């Protein structure tokens, strides 16, 4: 009997069938599934390498120093020298115009020229801030430089009140505003942790200008006359702003943020709204002392050739206040520095009319300049931290435009009070009260942000 072949009776298993019909509950990885996993792993590795190579975006990685960043500060100092420094010299022109060219106009009317000039340094921020966010800067700076220099030359040819109002009030003011308004935003592109110190240095530029220009103006008027004094001033501004045009440069790319010139949603923040209101009220009284200190010095018997120096005294001492405020604010926070220093400026404004001797008036002016300088150097810093960096130009611009309303109305109101009362006592009460009330509003804004009496802001 022959042995049967067992292989002939065992059924053959089709390997294809085994692959095509897996057991229930078990799913083997298909080639496509493996490919997706490998692709995801590769993308994860690439993303990890990218994060490691570029840990911070330009918006987060601020230089906070270095040659290029400090050159930006130098350029910004040139801007404040030629804008705020020029405007802070108005007291010399107020005194000179009252005595000579515009002697038939009232002090209050003459003060409108300086007030409009000073207010317009802030007002264009509404437009230039928005344009800065969109990427427009150098074209505005160059054009405004040309207008400022040309209008200063034209002041030399003015003979009537409306001539001065147009040239020295509107033209100089608007051009100064277009130059100054984006300056804080430029600095905010380069500094964050040391922003207070940088802005302190920037504000020092206005103190230097406010010290040098009034002394130079007064001396030059006696040497070469008013017309050549204004021409020389124009050439000084041209040289200083030429340096600014060469050095200043934005770092971050432009952002077409939502909205137009005005970001009304910013006012949904109660702290921002109250802070804007505080700036308006403070500027109703802050610069009254510097505007009229030379006139008040003459009223108490100080000679004209000495009285004009009081403007330089105030601006010179503000240099130290500006630097001190910027330095300390990086440790304590800008508002924590501004509140006590501005209270000091308000108290000195109350005391000013009662300084009836040359020595006491010098002391009041010097201390006032120190306190007021600290406020001015830091006034924009809290705004930079009340929103995103991409919208900083527009937020600062809106704030400056609101503050301009106080700057334009304050000195003429003070002049009218002086004319009505025949002294500066009521002026000191009015201006000092404005400053103190504004500081109270600033303290409210601070508490709205911190939700506490203590904290760095």
C-alpha positions as CSV (number, residue, x, y, z in Angstrom):
1,X,0.0,0.0,0.0
2,X,1.6,3.2,-1.1
3,X,2.0,6.1,1.5
4,X,-0.2,9.1,0.6
5,X,1.4,12.5,0.0
6,X,0.2,14.8,3.0
7,X,1.1,17.9,1.1
8,X,-1.5,17.2,-1.4
9,X,-4.3,17.2,1.2
10,X,-3.3,20.4,3.1
11,X,-5.2,23.4,1.8
12,X,-2.9,26.2,0.5
13,X,-3.3,29.6,2.2
14,X,-3.2,32.5,-0.2
15,X,-0.8,35.2,1.1
16,X,-2.6,37.9,-0.8
17,X,-5.8,36.9,1.0
18,X,-4.1,37.1,4.4
19,X,-2.9,40.7,3.7
20,X,-6.2,41.7,2.2
21,X,-8.4,40.2,5.0
22,X,-6.8,41.0,8.4
23,X,-8.3,39.8,11.6
24,X,-11.1,41.7,13.1
25,X,-9.9,44.3,15.6
26,X,-6.3,44.5,14.2
27,X,-5.3,47.1,11.7
28,X,-1.8,47.0,10.3
29,X,-0.1,50.2,9.4
30,X,-0.4,50.9,5.7
31,X,2.4,52.5,3.7
32,X,0.4,55.8,3.6
33,X,0.1,55.9,7.4
34,X,3.8,55.4,7.9
35,X,4.5,58.2,5.3
36,X,2.3,60.6,7.2
37,X,4.0,59.9,10.5
38,X,7.4,60.4,8.9
39,X,6.3,63.7,7.4
40,X,4.9,65.0,10.7
41,X,8.1,64.0,12.5
42,X,10.2,65.8,9.9
43,X,8.0,69.0,10.2
44,X,8.3,68.8,14.0
45,X,12.1,68.7,13.8
46,X,12.2,71.6,11.3
47,X,9.9,73.6,13.5
48,X,12.0,72.9,16.6
49,X,15.2,73.9,14.7
50,X,13.4,77.1,13.6
51,X,12.4,78.0,17.1
52,X,15.9,77.3,18.4
53,X,17.5,79.5,15.7
54,X,15.0,82.4,16.0
55,X,13.8,82.5,19.6
56,X,12.4,86.0,19.4
57,X,10.6,88.1,16.7
58,X,11.8,91.6,16.0
59,X,8.8,92.9,18.0
60,X,10.0,91.1,21.1
61,X,13.8,91.4,20.7
62,X,14.6,95.0,21.6
63,X,18.3,96.1,21.3
64,X,18.1,98.2,24.5
65,X,21.6,99.5,23.7
66,X,24.4,99.3,21.3
67,X,25.9,101.9,18.9
68,X,23.0,102.0,16.5
69,X,20.4,102.3,19.3
70,X,22.2,105.1,21.1
71,X,22.7,107.0,17.8
72,X,18.9,106.9,17.5
73,X,18.8,108.6,20.9
74,X,21.3,111.3,19.6
75,X,19.1,111.9,16.6
76,X,16.0,112.1,18.8
77,X,17.8,114.6,21.1
78,X,18.4,116.8,18.0
79,X,14.7,116.7,17.3
80,X,13.7,117.8,20.8
81,X,16.4,120.5,20.7
82,X,14.9,122.0,17.5
83,X,11.3,121.6,18.6
84,X,10.7,121.8,22.3
85,X,13.9,123.7,22.9
86,X,12.8,126.3,20.3
87,X,9.3,126.5,21.7
88,X,10.6,126.7,25.3
89,X,12.4,129.9,24.3
90,X,9.1,131.7,23.7
91,X,9.4,133.6,26.9
92,X,12.2,135.7,25.4
93,X,10.0,136.5,22.4
94,X,7.0,137.3,24.6
95,X,9.1,139.9,26.5
96,X,10.7,141.3,23.4
97,X,7.5,141.7,21.5
98,X,5.7,143.4,24.4
99,X,8.5,145.9,24.6
100,X,9.1,146.6,20.9
101,X,7.4,145.3,17.8
102,X,4.0,144.4,19.3
103,X,3.9,146.9,22.1
104,X,0.4,147.9,21.0
105,X,-0.9,144.4,21.6
106,X,-2.0,143.0,25.0
107,X,0.2,140.4,26.7
108,X,-2.7,137.9,26.4
109,X,-2.9,138.4,22.6
110,X,0.9,138.0,22.2
111,X,0.7,134.9,24.3
112,X,-1.6,133.3,21.8
113,X,1.3,133.2,19.3
114,X,3.4,131.1,21.7
115,X,0.5,129.0,22.8
116,X,-0.5,128.1,19.3
117,X,3.2,127.3,18.5
118,X,3.5,125.1,21.6
119,X,0.1,123.3,21.2
120,X,0.8,122.5,17.5
121,X,3.9,120.6,18.6
122,X,1.4,118.0,20.0
123,X,-1.6,118.3,17.8
124,X,-0.2,116.8,14.5
125,X,0.5,113.6,16.4
126,X,-3.0,112.5,15.5
127,X,-1.9,112.3,11.8
128,X,1.8,111.7,12.0
129,X,1.2,108.8,14.5
130,X,-1.0,107.0,12.1
131,X,1.4,107.7,9.2
132,X,4.3,106.4,11.3
133,X,2.4,103.1,11.9
134,X,1.9,102.8,8.2
135,X,5.6,103.2,7.5
136,X,5.9,106.9,6.6
137,X,8.6,108.8,8.5
138,X,11.6,110.2,6.6
139,X,9.5,112.0,3.9
140,X,7.6,113.7,6.8
141,X,10.8,114.6,8.6
142,X,12.6,116.1,5.6
143,X,9.6,118.1,4.6
144,X,8.9,119.4,8.1
145,X,12.6,120.4,8.5
146,X,12.4,122.5,5.4
147,X,9.2,124.2,6.5
148,X,10.6,124.9,10.0
149,X,13.8,126.5,8.7
150,X,11.9,128.5,6.0
151,X,9.3,129.8,8.5
152,X,12.0,130.8,11.0
153,X,13.6,132.9,8.2
154,X,10.2,134.4,7.5
155,X,9.7,135.5,11.1
156,X,12.6,137.9,10.5
157,X,10.4,139.8,8.0
158,X,7.3,140.0,10.2
159,X,6.1,143.4,11.3
160,X,2.5,142.9,12.3
161,X,0.7,140.7,14.7
162,X,-1.0,138.5,12.2
163,X,2.4,138.0,10.4
164,X,3.9,136.6,13.7
165,X,0.7,134.5,14.3
166,X,1.0,132.8,10.9
167,X,4.8,132.3,10.7
168,X,5.8,131.8,14.4
169,X,2.5,130.4,15.6
170,X,1.1,128.1,13.0
171,X,4.0,127.4,10.6
172,X,6.7,126.9,13.2
173,X,4.3,125.0,15.5
174,X,3.0,122.6,12.8
175,X,6.5,121.8,11.5
176,X,7.8,121.3,15.0
177,X,4.8,119.0,15.7
178,X,5.4,116.8,12.6
179,X,9.1,116.5,13.6
180,X,8.5,115.7,17.3
181,X,5.4,113.5,17.3
182,X,7.0,110.3,15.9
183,X,10.1,110.7,18.0
184,X,8.9,108.8,21.0
185,X,7.6,106.0,18.7
186,X,11.0,105.8,17.0
187,X,12.7,105.3,20.4
188,X,10.2,102.7,21.4
189,X,11.3,100.6,18.4
190,X,14.8,100.4,19.9
191,X,14.3,100.4,23.7
192,X,12.1,98.6,26.1
193,X,13.8,97.7,29.4
194,X,15.9,100.9,29.3
195,X,13.2,103.0,27.6
196,X,13.0,105.4,30.6
197,X,16.7,106.2,30.4
198,X,16.6,106.6,26.7
199,X,13.6,109.0,26.8
200,X,15.3,110.9,29.6
201,X,18.2,111.6,27.3
202,X,15.9,112.5,24.5
203,X,14.2,115.1,26.7
204,X,17.6,116.5,27.7
205,X,17.8,117.7,24.1
206,X,14.9,120.1,24.7
207,X,16.5,121.4,27.9
208,X,19.7,122.1,26.1
209,X,17.8,123.9,23.3
210,X,15.7,125.8,25.9
211,X,18.8,127.0,27.6
212,X,21.0,127.8,24.7
213,X,18.5,129.3,22.3
214,X,17.0,132.0,24.6
215,X,20.4,133.2,25.7
216,X,21.7,133.2,22.1
217,X,18.5,135.0,21.0
218,X,18.8,137.8,23.5
219,X,22.5,138.3,23.0
220,X,22.2,138.3,19.2
221,X,19.3,140.8,19.2
222,X,21.6,143.3,20.9
223,X,24.5,142.5,18.6
224,X,23.0,142.1,15.1
225,X,19.3,143.0,15.5
226,X,16.1,140.9,15.4
227,X,16.2,140.0,11.7
228,X,19.7,138.5,11.6
229,X,19.0,136.8,15.0
230,X,16.1,134.8,13.4
231,X,18.2,134.0,10.3
232,X,21.1,132.7,12.5
233,X,18.5,130.7,14.5
234,X,17.2,129.2,11.2
235,X,20.7,128.0,10.3
236,X,21.2,126.5,13.7
237,X,18.0,124.5,13.3
238,X,19.0,123.4,9.8
239,X,22.3,122.0,11.1
240,X,20.8,120.2,14.1
241,X,17.9,118.7,12.1
242,X,20.3,117.7,9.4
243,X,21.9,115.4,11.9
244,X,18.5,114.0,13.0
245,X,17.6,113.3,9.4
246,X,20.8,111.2,9.0
247,X,20.6,109.2,12.2
248,X,16.9,108.4,12.8
249,X,15.5,105.2,11.4
250,X,12.6,102.9,12.3
251,X,13.4,99.3,13.2
252,X,10.1,97.4,13.0
253,X,8.1,96.9,9.8
254,X,5.0,99.0,9.2
255,X,1.7,97.6,10.3
256,X,-1.7,98.5,8.7
257,X,-3.6,98.1,12.0
258,X,-7.4,98.2,12.0
259,X,-8.9,101.7,12.0
260,X,-8.1,105.1,10.6
261,X,-6.5,108.2,12.2
262,X,-8.3,107.6,15.5
263,X,-8.5,104.3,17.3
264,X,-11.7,104.8,19.3
265,X,-11.4,101.3,20.8
266,X,-8.3,102.6,22.8
267,X,-10.7,104.8,24.8
268,X,-12.5,101.6,26.0
269,X,-9.6,101.4,28.4
270,X,-10.5,103.6,31.3
271,X,-6.9,104.0,32.3
272,X,-5.9,105.3,28.9
273,X,-8.9,107.7,28.8
274,X,-8.2,109.1,32.3
275,X,-4.5,109.5,31.5
276,X,-5.3,111.5,28.4
277,X,-7.6,113.7,30.5
278,X,-4.8,114.2,33.1
279,X,-2.4,115.4,30.4
280,X,-4.9,118.0,29.1
281,X,-5.6,119.4,32.6
282,X,-1.9,119.5,33.6
283,X,-0.9,121.4,30.5
284,X,-3.6,124.0,31.2
285,X,-1.2,125.2,33.9
286,X,2.2,123.6,33.5
287,X,4.0,126.1,31.3
288,X,2.4,129.2,32.7
289,X,5.4,129.9,34.9
290,X,8.0,129.6,32.1
291,X,5.8,131.8,29.8
292,X,5.5,134.7,32.3
293,X,8.5,134.4,34.6
294,X,10.5,137.0,32.7
295,X,7.6,139.4,32.7
296,X,7.0,138.9,36.4
297,X,10.7,139.4,37.1
298,X,10.5,142.8,35.5
299,X,7.4,143.6,37.6
300,X,9.3,143.2,40.8
301,X,12.2,145.4,39.7
302,X,14.7,143.0,38.1
303,X,16.4,144.6,35.1
304,X,15.5,143.5,31.6
305,X,19.0,142.2,30.9
306,X,18.7,139.9,33.8
307,X,15.0,138.9,33.7
308,X,15.3,137.0,30.4
309,X,17.8,134.6,32.0
310,X,15.0,133.2,34.2
311,X,13.7,131.3,31.2
312,X,17.2,129.8,30.7
313,X,17.4,129.0,34.4
314,X,14.1,127.0,34.2
315,X,15.2,125.1,31.1
316,X,18.7,124.4,32.4
317,X,17.4,122.9,35.7
318,X,14.9,120.9,33.7
319,X,17.8,119.1,32.1
320,X,18.7,117.5,35.4
321,X,15.0,116.7,36.1
322,X,14.6,115.0,32.7
323,X,17.7,112.9,33.1
324,X,16.9,112.0,36.7
325,X,13.3,111.1,35.8
326,X,14.3,108.9,32.9
327,X,17.0,107.1,35.0
328,X,14.8,106.4,38.0
329,X,11.7,105.4,36.1
330,X,13.4,102.2,34.8
331,X,13.5,101.1,38.5
332,X,10.3,102.5,39.9
333,X,8.1,103.0,36.8
334,X,7.3,106.2,35.0
335,X,4.0,107.1,36.8
336,X,5.6,106.4,40.2
337,X,8.2,109.1,39.3
338,X,5.9,111.5,37.5
339,X,3.2,111.8,40.3
340,X,5.4,113.2,43.1
341,X,7.6,115.3,40.7
342,X,4.5,116.9,39.1
343,X,3.0,117.6,42.5
344,X,6.2,119.5,43.2
345,X,5.8,121.5,40.0
346,X,2.3,122.4,41.0
347,X,3.4,123.6,44.5
348,X,6.1,125.7,43.0
349,X,3.6,127.3,40.6
350,X,1.5,128.3,43.7
351,X,4.7,129.8,45.3
352,X,5.9,131.7,42.2
353,X,3.9,134.9,42.6
354,X,5.1,135.3,46.2
355,X,8.8,135.2,45.3
356,X,9.3,139.0,45.5
357,X,13.1,139.1,45.3
358,X,15.6,138.1,42.7
359,X,17.2,135.4,44.9
360,X,13.8,133.8,45.8
361,X,12.6,133.9,42.2
362,X,15.7,132.2,41.0
363,X,15.3,129.4,43.6
364,X,11.6,128.9,42.7
365,X,12.4,128.8,38.9
366,X,15.3,126.3,39.3
367,X,13.3,123.9,41.5
368,X,10.2,124.2,39.3
369,X,12.3,123.4,36.2
370,X,13.7,120.3,37.8
371,X,10.2,119.0,38.7
372,X,8.5,119.9,35.4
373,X,11.4,118.4,33.4
374,X,10.8,115.0,35.0
375,X,7.1,115.0,34.0
376,X,7.8,116.1,30.4
377,X,10.5,113.5,29.9
378,X,8.2,110.7,30.9
379,X,4.8,111.8,29.7
380,X,4.6,109.5,26.7
381,X,6.1,106.4,28.4
382,X,3.0,105.0,30.1
383,X,1.2,105.2,26.7
384,X,3.7,102.8,25.2
385,X,2.7,100.1,27.6
386,X,-1.0,100.6,27.2
387,X,-1.3,98.5,24.0
388,X,0.6,96.8,21.2
389,X,3.9,98.2,19.8
390,X,2.4,98.2,16.3
391,X,-0.2,100.8,17.3
392,X,2.1,102.9,19.5
393,X,2.3,105.8,17.0
394,X,-1.4,106.3,16.8
395,X,-2.0,106.0,20.6
396,X,0.8,108.5,21.4
397,X,-0.6,110.8,18.6
398,X,-4.1,110.7,20.1
399,X,-2.8,111.5,23.5
400,X,-0.6,114.4,22.3
401,X,-3.5,115.9,20.3
402,X,-5.7,115.9,23.4
403,X,-2.9,117.3,25.5
404,X,-2.5,120.1,22.9
405,X,-5.9,121.5,23.8
406,X,-4.5,122.3,27.3
407,X,-1.3,123.7,25.9
408,X,-3.0,126.1,23.6
409,X,-5.5,127.4,26.1
410,X,-3.4,127.6,29.3
411,X,-1.1,130.6,28.8
412,X,-3.7,132.9,27.2
413,X,-6.1,132.1,30.1
414,X,-3.2,133.0,32.5
415,X,-2.5,136.2,30.6
416,X,-6.2,137.2,30.7
417,X,-6.3,136.5,34.5
418,X,-3.1,138.6,35.0
419,X,-4.6,141.5,32.9
420,X,-7.9,141.4,34.8
421,X,-6.4,141.2,38.3
422,X,-3.2,143.3,37.8
423,X,-0.9,140.7,39.4
424,X,0.2,137.1,39.1
425,X,-1.2,135.8,42.4
426,X,-4.5,134.6,40.9
427,X,-2.5,133.2,37.9
428,X,-0.4,131.1,40.2
429,X,-3.5,129.8,42.0
430,X,-5.2,128.9,38.6
431,X,-2.1,127.3,37.1
432,X,-1.1,125.4,40.2
433,X,-4.6,124.1,40.7
434,X,-4.7,122.7,37.2
435,X,-1.4,120.9,37.7
436,X,-2.5,119.4,41.0
437,X,-5.9,118.2,39.7
438,X,-4.2,116.7,36.7
439,X,-1.9,114.7,39.0
440,X,-4.9,113.4,40.8
441,X,-6.3,112.1,37.5
442,X,-2.9,110.5,36.8
443,X,-3.1,108.7,40.1
444,X,-6.6,107.4,39.2
445,X,-5.2,106.1,35.9
446,X,-2.4,104.3,37.7
447,X,-4.8,102.7,40.2
448,X,-7.0,101.5,37.3
449,X,-4.1,99.7,35.8
450,X,-2.5,98.2,39.0
451,X,-5.8,97.6,40.9
452,X,-3.8,98.6,43.9
453,X,-2.0,101.4,45.6
454,X,1.4,99.7,45.2
455,X,3.2,98.4,42.2
456,X,5.6,99.4,39.4
457,X,4.0,101.5,36.7
